[in-house]
Amino acid sequence: MAVLKVAKLGNPILRQMAQPVDLNLLKLSTSDIQVLIDDMIDTMREEDGVGLAAPQIFQSLQLVVMECSLNERYPEAPKIPMTVLINPVITHYGDEKVMGWEGCLSLKDLRGLVPRSEKVTVEFFDREGRPVTIEAEGFHAVVLQHEIDHLQGKVFLDRMTDLSQLAYLEEFDEYIADKEAIDSGSTQ
């Protein structure tokens, strides 16, 4: 497996609509798409991400990998099992919105306060080409929305309603994260 280079904001591939994956390409375990999936998983883990979309590694494909387990960037996040989403579509957005601080491997040193639906329903194909429908809420729903946005040429900055709530990671850790933990009564 290989760790791939991650596209940074400004690269045109991050602003393109990704192309659907041909499900016939999934049939062979040695196919290029299966190798790409494994490389994306390795890259996501190496970069300490909880999700990675194919456009972020310079592939205009509707393909996402996600997983959250003891992640240093999101230490208090709930577990998300390893999931491969091919040609994902959000079929339902819940009415309730939540505001949360998001980061992105393509904007690695930034955090922004982003409104998202608290619940979503997503239909996709797994890496074997089987149809899957999941209902997610909370952090899991946010990660799904964030990664599927990449397939539509969007980054979390496009969803922000107040750009004054954008911070570099170092300043976020010093001035915002600790204050929010104290304000909410939680500890980090």
Legacy VTK file of the C-alpha trace (Angstrom):
# vtk DataFile Version 3.0
C-alpha trace
ASCII
DATASET POLYDATA
POINTS 188 float
0.000 0.000 0.000
1.046 3.600 -0.447
0.559 6.906 1.272
-0.557 9.405 -1.361
-0.041 13.145 -1.607
-3.042 15.217 -0.465
-4.302 18.042 -2.703
-4.360 21.432 -0.990
-6.935 24.191 -1.400
-6.206 26.033 -4.638
-5.713 22.862 -6.660
-8.525 22.830 -9.274
-9.410 19.177 -8.621
-10.915 20.168 -5.262
-13.465 22.372 -7.081
-14.614 19.812 -9.675
-17.615 17.511 -9.599
-16.241 13.993 -9.186
-17.187 11.308 -11.685
-19.169 8.193 -10.664
-17.197 5.000 -10.167
-17.954 2.212 -12.641
-19.110 -0.591 -10.322
-17.760 -3.209 -12.754
-14.261 -2.069 -11.769
-14.799 -3.361 -8.219
-15.044 -7.031 -9.178
-11.357 -7.906 -9.113
-9.534 -7.559 -5.798
-6.413 -6.552 -7.739
-8.168 -3.884 -9.802
-6.825 -0.340 -9.814
-9.872 0.886 -7.884
-9.327 -1.669 -5.092
-5.670 -0.636 -4.847
-6.755 3.013 -4.777
-9.171 2.275 -1.908
-6.395 0.626 0.110
-4.041 3.531 -0.633
-6.732 6.009 0.463
-7.180 4.146 3.757
-3.405 4.205 4.344
-3.255 7.913 3.487
-6.189 8.813 5.741
-4.626 6.941 8.661
-1.157 8.371 8.061
-2.574 11.917 7.932
-4.686 11.325 11.075
-7.910 11.994 9.213
-11.359 10.585 9.875
-12.327 10.747 6.217
-10.768 11.154 2.803
-12.426 11.738 -0.567
-10.807 10.710 -3.842
-10.516 14.296 -5.163
-8.248 14.996 -2.185
-5.721 12.554 -3.636
-6.067 13.912 -7.191
-8.672 11.377 -8.382
-11.945 12.763 -9.748
-14.016 9.818 -8.507
-17.044 9.533 -6.227
-15.177 7.545 -3.605
-14.804 8.176 0.140
-13.143 6.286 2.968
-13.832 7.074 6.615
-12.948 5.720 10.028
-12.593 7.125 13.524
-10.848 5.168 16.235
-8.545 6.844 18.751
-7.888 9.769 16.408
-5.436 12.391 17.720
-7.122 15.213 15.780
-10.544 14.321 17.205
-9.789 12.649 20.568
-13.330 12.832 21.930
-15.085 11.765 18.734
-17.184 8.595 18.726
-15.970 5.541 16.856
-16.817 5.215 13.195
-16.025 1.804 11.676
-13.956 1.645 8.500
-16.396 2.488 5.727
-15.843 2.689 1.980
-18.496 4.726 0.179
-18.745 4.505 -3.590
-21.053 6.892 -5.457
-22.612 8.155 -2.192
-25.745 10.291 -2.202
-27.345 12.019 0.766
-31.021 11.166 0.357
-32.291 12.899 3.488
-31.112 15.782 5.648
-32.585 16.134 9.134
-34.222 19.443 10.015
-32.077 20.116 13.083
-28.748 21.867 12.481
-25.625 21.705 14.628
-22.608 23.996 14.640
-19.249 22.300 14.876
-15.569 23.017 14.338
-14.253 21.239 11.256
-10.827 20.670 9.842
-9.734 19.164 6.556
-6.640 17.408 5.271
-6.732 19.744 2.245
-6.807 22.802 4.550
-4.688 21.147 7.205
-3.860 24.135 9.403
-7.381 25.631 9.551
-10.501 25.076 11.659
-13.890 26.628 10.958
-17.286 26.688 12.618
-19.684 25.002 10.173
-23.455 24.416 10.294
-24.502 20.883 9.316
-27.589 18.736 9.543
-27.567 16.711 12.752
-28.926 13.629 10.933
-28.546 12.321 7.387
-29.450 9.266 5.361
-26.849 8.190 2.807
-27.087 5.614 0.031
-23.890 4.227 -1.491
-22.150 1.072 -2.681
-19.512 -0.697 -0.598
-16.183 -1.835 -2.023
-17.772 -5.072 -3.246
-20.465 -3.124 -5.115
-23.300 -3.962 -2.713
-25.894 -1.220 -2.105
-25.904 0.184 1.445
-28.129 2.710 3.197
-27.097 4.230 6.513
-28.711 6.701 8.837
-26.178 8.705 10.799
-26.333 11.416 13.408
-23.961 13.688 15.259
-20.262 13.476 14.402
-20.827 10.593 11.966
-23.391 12.655 10.012
-21.046 15.645 9.922
-18.156 13.558 8.560
-20.411 12.124 5.853
-21.564 15.592 4.784
-18.006 16.946 4.826
-16.611 14.132 2.666
-19.537 14.034 0.224
-19.109 17.797 -0.203
-15.642 17.056 -1.622
-17.278 14.981 -4.366
-19.307 18.063 -5.324
-16.305 20.391 -5.462
-16.950 21.966 -2.058
-14.840 22.431 1.065
-16.018 23.324 4.568
-15.253 27.013 3.954
-18.132 27.057 1.460
-20.568 26.013 4.208
-19.416 28.539 6.808
-21.874 31.339 7.570
-19.399 33.493 9.512
-15.802 33.643 8.312
-14.789 35.371 11.550
-15.118 31.837 12.988
-12.126 30.600 10.979
-8.845 30.010 12.779
-5.432 28.522 12.253
-5.060 25.270 14.196
-2.436 26.625 16.588
-4.607 29.603 17.544
-7.715 27.402 17.661
-5.999 25.111 20.171
-4.803 28.043 22.280
-7.783 30.403 22.239
-10.900 28.481 21.218
-10.706 24.771 22.058
-9.774 25.267 25.714
-12.374 28.022 26.176
-15.123 25.863 24.649
-14.175 22.947 26.908
-14.419 25.203 29.974
-17.679 26.805 28.784
-19.288 23.410 28.179
-17.971 21.939 31.416
-16.029 19.235 29.600
-12.336 18.502 29.805
-9.842 17.754 27.101
LINES 1 189
188 0 1 2 3 4 5 6 7 8 9 10 11 12 13 14 15 16 17 18 19 20 21 22 23 24 25 26 27 28 29 30 31 32 33 34 35 36 37 38 39 40 41 42 43 44 45 46 47 48 49 50 51 52 53 54 55 56 57 58 59 60 61 62 63 64 65 66 67 68 69 70 71 72 73 74 75 76 77 78 79 80 81 82 83 84 85 86 87 88 89 90 91 92 93 94 95 96 97 98 99 100 101 102 103 104 105 106 107 108 109 110 111 112 113 114 115 116 117 118 119 120 121 122 123 124 125 126 127 128 129 130 131 132 133 134 135 136 137 138 139 140 141 142 143 144 145 146 147 148 149 150 151 152 153 154 155 156 157 158 159 160 161 162 163 164 165 166 167 168 169 170 171 172 173 174 175 176 177 178 179 180 181 182 183 184 185 186 187
